[in-house]
Amino acid sequence: MIWQNFIDIDNNILSDKPVIKNTRILVDFIINLFASGWTHQQFLDNYPKLTYESFIAVFAKCLADEKRYPVCPVVLFSRQKFFSFHNFFNISEDIHETIEYNYNG
């Protein structure tokens, strides 16, 4: 998966802030809600335009852009206790594969 297929940065949409494509949902908003306790299922339930892949792309983007999102690894690590091991492992693996794919082409 290429996170750029799910994340858009356009100066006509929210002043160049990264958003989920075809929405006005900010990457920062997703990260902040996740940090405050939301699960990926809550995102999917509350934001019908959001897909599992776009959720993974948000965290792949934030982990790939350390300067803009220095807190992202801390957020992900601190939230792992809220997932079952299997669920957290699958999400982490999907994020890792997305980052690896984007760096290696």
Secondary structure by P-SEA (a helix, b strand, c coil): ccccccbbbbccccccccccccccccaaaaaaaaaacccaaaaaaacccccaaaaaaaaaaaaaccccccaaaaaaaaacccccaaaaaaaaaaaaaaaaaaaac
